[in-house]
């Protein structure tokens, strides 16, 4: 229990009288990575928004200790905003900008004065991670971290996340659709389809029965499964 | 140079600067036409001032602030965009304004008149513009972050709804002070064109907001000077000056790709 970082019990979310999430319960330990999987509309992003206290909910969300959360959203509208990488990162931290960029594998001299709108998908994702880690968070919430990124950059981004986790002991929650990524880079996975259909170790995703549960007809779990 | 002209230029510089700066946010927020539409809401306020013999601009401030609060509240309740809600109320305000504004003053309210400005007008405009610039600077980061991602803004502790309300009240303030120069019909120009010209040549926020403010100053003061020499209403000349700046920027951009 000592290393428990997040405890979610009976979490339900209703938006405009529609049930979005129902009876979600899980625990997460410090320094672990939890992958959240499920089809489109399963409530994955809403779960993140709920964990950030952006939407009303019933049930209990308990963050142990006074955690600092870094959030990397799925969609950004940077096309129409004339903002440089330096300006964007300075919104978050005035001192740690160059260090954060180096940590995510970007050269500050090359990128600081470039406009966000001209960066490639991979560079933008790295800048976003630099943003999220600039104030040294305990937890990173990552909504589909590699959308619009080529396969090579995708691997590089996950490797970098893994390194960050190991170096700094950051706990990571990430939304992903990709089986090999979940298997290789996360410790636990939570399958959603409005309700919780699976919670357990990520290595189990190779198991056909587990895949049936996750990607087949949803069968809601009524009790918390940890293995 | 006459005293009236000096006062007019002081008003134009402060209002132009504040409108250019706030306009840089409005153009990014896709609210360029909101200032234009909102300006019509000032007309009934101006009319009430004229009818009941109090300063028409106080009337304009009251109707603008009231409508901004109503629009903000309706936005939260209905989840409709500001543009839609403002579009729904401004024609009504314009209709009421035209019906109740005494005819001799209608033209002045619609196209601006800076020939009768007083020291008090100039001081009030300078103070309100300065306060608006400071407040805009305070919410600039929050608005930009909300534009990039509402979740990102929220997770960074930004109160998006409260920021939007301050933003709408600032738009109302800028519209009210701009009316003196361009009139209600053309005041939207002051928040649209300087920012649009600046956007064309800016890759970062610092350059964008500075250039937009500078173009606002040049448009408003240039228009007032022309109005004085040509003895024509200031509103249309301010617009023509600003459009010339916009055209010059576009032409330069066409010839120099990295401009």
Interface residues (C-beta under 8 A of the other chain):
Chain A: X48 X49 X52 X54 X69 X70 X71 X73 X75 X76 X77 X78 X80 X81 X82 X83 X84 X86 X87 X88 X91 X92 X113 X115 X116 X131 X141
Chain B: X28 X141 X144 X145 X147 X148 X149 X151 X152 X154 X155 X156 X199 X202 X203 X204 X205 X206 X207 X208
